[in-house]
Amino acid sequence: MQITESISRTRAMVRAAREQGKHIGFVPTMGALHVGHLSLIEAAKAACDFVVVSIFVNPTQFGPAEDLASYPRPFEQDCALCKEQGVDLVFAPTPEKMYGTADPVTWVTVERLTDHLCGAARPGHFRGVTTVCTKLFNIVLPDMAFFGQKDAQQVLVIQRMVADLYMPLTIHICPTIRESDGLAVSSRNQYLNAEQRSQATCLYRALQTCQTLVTEGSRDVEPLIAAMTKVLNEAAHGGIEYVNISDVQTLEPLARIKDRALVALAVHLGPARLIDNILIDVSES
């Protein structure tokens, strides 16, 4: 496994692999790797011949009061995990290599899809995500890039960006990986103390409550959101950011579930902001 922060070296190594007829898989991460990331790497290894993992804590997707400075950066541990998983190349650029030393003047934006959910609460977040993903895609030039369903809005935004800009790659979505008690794995889970970690199960329990009610025949969104909010409020938390049931393509809030819907929520718990979601298809209920 090779490790580099050089854009030119990354391009050269990927080009050499492609000249050998290899398909390129790419897993973009901010490091602090966990079993969710490893599932993405596993999927990339199964589908592609040469796998690149980026480790880059992207400063442009953090707001002024967010956790950029404290975000975990166990780089050596991350590289060891990548090596164990059979990754071919780790690309770990510095912010200066990705953005230069002056304030960025070029941005990639996806409108409307970023107005809802996390985008409403985190202005500028998705502009940072789409810009860095465009840069990474242009550097690595992958055939496939792998993302997790836990970040459902991010996946939808990136899929739309790739389609609208005719980028020659496929976005592959992998299932959310959960702990045994249902909590979606996340790098930010390590912010939680034991009591907060126990309380954090309220997110998945709220989503399960919605799924159960839909299975029993409920379709109106307002009582479904009320039921989820009740479950969340049974746990101590720092505030509910949103509880939302949306169209799976536009992310516009729904009044009633007619076919498929994205059920998503975000909760502040101690120092952590936790998100989770499920997809509901009433034709399967």
C-alpha positions as CSV (number, residue, x, y, z in Angstrom):
1,M,0.0,0.0,0.0
2,Q,1.2,3.5,-0.9
3,I,0.5,6.6,1.1
4,T,0.9,10.1,-0.5
5,E,-0.2,13.7,-0.1
6,S,0.9,14.5,-3.6
7,I,-1.8,15.2,-6.3
8,S,0.6,14.5,-9.1
9,R,1.8,11.2,-7.6
10,T,-1.8,10.1,-6.9
11,R,-2.7,10.8,-10.5
12,A,0.4,8.9,-11.8
13,M,-0.3,5.8,-9.7
14,V,-4.0,5.7,-10.7
15,R,-3.0,6.2,-14.4
16,A,-0.5,3.4,-14.1
17,A,-3.2,1.1,-12.7
18,R,-5.7,2.1,-15.4
19,E,-3.1,1.4,-18.1
20,Q,-2.9,-2.2,-16.7
21,G,-6.7,-2.5,-17.4
22,K,-7.7,-2.0,-13.7
23,H,-11.0,-0.5,-12.6
24,I,-10.5,2.2,-10.0
25,G,-12.6,2.3,-6.8
26,F,-12.6,5.3,-4.5
27,V,-13.7,5.7,-0.9
28,P,-13.5,9.4,0.2
29,T,-13.3,9.8,4.0
30,M,-12.3,12.2,6.7
31,G,-10.4,9.5,8.6
32,A,-11.3,8.2,12.1
33,L,-12.2,5.1,10.2
34,H,-14.7,2.7,11.7
35,V,-16.6,-0.4,10.5
36,G,-18.8,1.7,8.3
37,H,-15.8,2.9,6.4
38,L,-14.4,-0.6,6.2
39,S,-17.7,-1.8,4.7
40,L,-17.2,0.8,1.9
41,I,-13.7,-0.4,1.3
42,E,-14.9,-4.0,1.2
43,A,-17.5,-3.1,-1.4
44,A,-14.9,-1.2,-3.4
45,K,-12.5,-4.2,-3.3
46,A,-15.3,-6.5,-4.4
47,A,-16.2,-4.3,-7.4
48,C,-12.9,-2.8,-8.5
49,D,-9.2,-3.8,-9.0
50,F,-7.5,-0.8,-7.6
51,V,-8.8,1.0,-4.5
52,V,-8.0,4.5,-3.4
53,V,-9.0,5.8,0.0
54,S,-8.7,9.5,0.7
55,I,-8.2,10.8,4.3
56,F,-8.9,14.5,4.4
57,V,-10.6,16.5,7.1
58,N,-12.2,19.0,4.8
59,P,-12.3,22.4,6.4
60,T,-14.8,23.9,4.0
61,Q,-17.7,21.7,5.2
62,F,-17.4,22.8,8.8
63,G,-19.2,25.8,10.2
64,P,-17.5,28.4,12.4
65,A,-18.9,26.8,15.6
66,E,-18.4,23.2,14.6
67,D,-15.8,20.6,15.5
68,L,-13.1,21.1,12.9
69,A,-10.4,21.6,15.5
70,S,-11.4,18.6,17.6
71,Y,-12.4,16.2,14.9
72,P,-10.4,13.0,15.5
73,R,-7.3,12.4,13.3
74,P,-5.8,9.0,14.2
75,F,-3.9,8.9,10.9
76,E,-1.5,6.1,11.6
77,Q,-4.3,3.9,12.9
78,D,-6.4,4.7,9.8
79,C,-3.5,3.8,7.5
80,A,-3.0,0.5,9.3
81,L,-6.7,-0.3,8.9
82,C,-6.5,0.5,5.2
83,K,-3.5,-1.8,4.8
84,E,-5.3,-4.6,6.5
85,Q,-8.2,-4.2,4.1
86,G,-6.0,-4.4,1.1
87,V,-6.3,-0.7,0.0
88,D,-3.8,0.1,-2.8
89,L,-3.4,3.8,-2.2
90,V,-4.1,6.3,0.6
91,F,-4.3,9.9,-0.6
92,A,-3.9,12.2,2.4
93,P,-3.5,15.8,1.1
94,T,-3.1,18.9,3.2
95,P,-5.7,21.7,3.1
96,E,-3.0,23.8,1.3
97,K,-2.7,21.3,-1.4
98,M,-6.5,21.1,-1.9
99,Y,-7.3,24.8,-1.6
100,G,-4.1,26.8,-1.8
101,T,-3.0,29.3,0.7
102,A,-5.6,32.0,-0.2
103,D,-9.3,31.9,0.5
104,P,-11.0,29.7,-2.2
105,V,-12.7,31.5,-5.0
106,T,-14.1,28.5,-7.0
107,W,-17.0,26.5,-5.6
108,V,-19.3,23.8,-6.8
109,T,-22.9,24.1,-5.6
110,V,-26.0,22.0,-5.9
111,E,-29.2,24.0,-5.3
112,R,-32.6,23.1,-3.8
113,L,-31.5,19.6,-2.6
114,T,-29.3,21.4,-0.1
115,D,-32.1,23.6,1.3
116,H,-33.5,20.9,3.6
117,L,-32.4,18.7,6.5
118,C,-28.7,19.1,7.3
119,G,-28.4,21.9,4.7
120,A,-30.9,24.1,6.5
121,A,-29.1,23.8,9.8
122,R,-25.5,24.0,8.4
123,P,-25.3,26.8,5.8
124,G,-22.4,26.3,3.4
125,H,-21.8,22.7,4.5
126,F,-22.9,21.0,1.2
127,R,-21.0,23.6,-0.8
128,G,-17.9,22.4,1.0
129,V,-18.8,18.7,0.4
130,T,-19.6,19.1,-3.3
131,T,-16.5,21.2,-3.9
132,V,-14.1,18.8,-2.2
133,C,-15.7,15.8,-3.9
134,T,-15.3,17.4,-7.3
135,K,-11.7,18.0,-6.5
136,L,-11.1,14.5,-5.3
137,F,-13.0,13.0,-8.3
138,N,-10.9,15.1,-10.7
139,I,-7.7,13.9,-9.0
140,V,-8.5,10.2,-8.6
141,L,-10.7,9.8,-11.7
142,P,-12.4,6.7,-10.3
143,D,-14.8,4.4,-12.1
144,M,-16.8,4.0,-8.9
145,A,-17.0,6.0,-5.7
146,F,-18.5,4.5,-2.5
147,F,-20.7,6.3,0.1
148,G,-22.8,5.2,3.0
149,Q,-26.6,5.5,3.2
150,K,-26.3,7.0,6.7
151,D,-25.4,10.3,4.9
152,A,-28.5,10.1,2.7
153,Q,-28.7,13.7,1.8
154,Q,-25.0,13.9,1.0
155,V,-25.4,10.8,-1.3
156,L,-28.3,12.3,-3.1
157,V,-26.6,15.7,-3.6
158,I,-23.4,14.0,-4.9
159,Q,-25.4,11.7,-7.2
160,R,-27.1,14.8,-8.7
161,M,-23.8,16.7,-9.0
162,V,-22.2,13.8,-10.8
163,A,-25.2,13.4,-13.2
164,D,-25.6,17.1,-13.9
165,L,-21.9,17.6,-14.6
166,Y,-21.5,14.4,-16.7
167,M,-18.8,13.1,-14.5
168,P,-17.7,9.7,-15.8
169,L,-18.2,7.7,-12.6
170,T,-20.8,5.7,-10.8
171,I,-21.9,6.4,-7.2
172,H,-22.4,3.2,-5.2
173,I,-24.5,3.5,-2.1
174,C,-23.7,1.0,0.7
175,P,-26.1,0.2,3.6
176,T,-25.8,1.9,7.0
177,I,-23.7,-0.1,9.4
178,R,-25.2,-0.3,13.0
179,E,-24.0,-1.3,16.4
180,S,-25.8,-4.2,18.0
181,D,-28.3,-1.8,19.7
182,G,-29.1,-0.1,16.4
183,L,-26.9,3.1,16.7
184,A,-25.5,4.0,13.3
185,V,-21.7,3.9,13.5
186,S,-20.1,7.3,13.2
187,S,-16.7,8.9,13.9
188,R,-18.5,11.3,16.2
189,N,-19.9,8.5,18.4
190,Q,-16.5,8.6,20.2
191,Y,-17.5,12.0,21.6
192,L,-20.1,10.4,23.7
193,N,-19.6,9.3,27.3
194,A,-21.2,6.1,28.6
195,E,-24.5,7.7,29.6
196,Q,-24.8,9.7,26.3
197,R,-23.9,6.6,24.3
198,S,-26.8,4.8,26.0
199,Q,-29.2,7.7,25.3
200,A,-28.1,7.7,21.6
201,T,-30.1,4.6,20.9
202,C,-33.2,6.9,20.8
203,L,-32.4,7.8,17.2
204,Y,-32.8,4.3,15.8
205,R,-35.7,3.6,18.2
206,A,-37.5,6.7,16.8
207,L,-37.0,5.5,13.2
208,Q,-38.2,2.0,14.1
209,T,-41.3,3.5,15.7
210,C,-42.0,5.3,12.4
211,Q,-41.5,2.1,10.4
212,T,-43.8,0.1,12.7
213,L,-46.6,2.7,12.4
214,V,-46.3,2.8,8.6
215,T,-46.4,-1.0,8.5
216,E,-49.6,-0.9,10.6
217,G,-51.1,1.5,8.0
218,S,-50.2,5.0,9.1
219,R,-49.5,7.4,6.2
220,D,-50.0,10.9,7.4
221,V,-46.7,12.5,8.3
222,E,-47.7,14.8,11.1
223,P,-48.6,12.0,13.6
224,L,-45.6,10.0,12.5
225,I,-43.2,12.9,13.3
226,A,-45.0,13.4,16.6
227,A,-44.5,9.7,17.5
228,M,-40.8,9.9,16.7
229,T,-40.4,13.2,18.6
230,K,-41.9,11.5,21.6
231,V,-39.3,8.8,21.5
232,L,-36.5,11.2,21.2
233,N,-37.8,13.3,24.1
234,E,-37.7,10.3,26.4
235,A,-33.9,10.6,26.2
236,A,-31.9,13.5,27.5
237,H,-30.4,15.4,24.6
238,G,-29.2,18.9,23.8
239,G,-31.9,19.5,21.2
240,I,-33.7,18.0,18.2
241,E,-32.4,19.7,15.1
242,Y,-35.0,18.1,12.8
243,V,-37.3,15.2,12.4
244,N,-38.4,14.9,8.8
245,I,-40.2,12.7,6.3
246,S,-39.2,13.7,2.7
247,D,-39.5,12.8,-0.9
248,V,-36.6,10.5,-1.8
249,Q,-35.7,12.5,-4.9
250,T,-36.3,16.1,-4.0
251,L,-36.1,16.0,-0.2
252,E,-39.2,18.2,-0.1
253,P,-41.2,17.5,3.1
254,L,-44.2,15.3,2.6
255,A,-47.6,15.6,4.2
256,R,-48.5,12.0,3.4
257,I,-46.5,9.0,2.4
258,K,-47.8,7.7,-0.9
259,D,-44.9,5.4,-2.0
260,R,-41.3,5.8,-1.0
261,A,-40.0,8.3,1.6
262,L,-36.8,9.2,3.4
263,V,-37.3,9.4,7.2
264,A,-34.4,11.4,8.7
265,L,-33.5,13.0,11.9
266,A,-30.7,14.9,13.6
267,V,-30.1,15.3,17.4
268,H,-27.5,17.0,19.5
269,L,-26.4,14.7,22.3
270,G,-23.6,16.0,24.5
271,P,-20.8,17.3,22.3
272,A,-22.0,15.2,19.3
273,R,-24.4,16.0,16.5
274,L,-25.9,12.6,15.4
275,I,-27.9,11.9,12.3
276,D,-29.7,8.8,11.1
277,N,-32.3,7.8,8.5
278,I,-34.2,5.0,6.9
279,L,-36.0,4.5,3.6
280,I,-39.6,3.5,3.7
281,D,-41.5,1.9,0.9
282,V,-45.2,1.6,1.6
283,S,-45.6,-0.9,-1.2
284,E,-43.6,-3.3,1.0
285,S,-45.7,-2.6,4.1
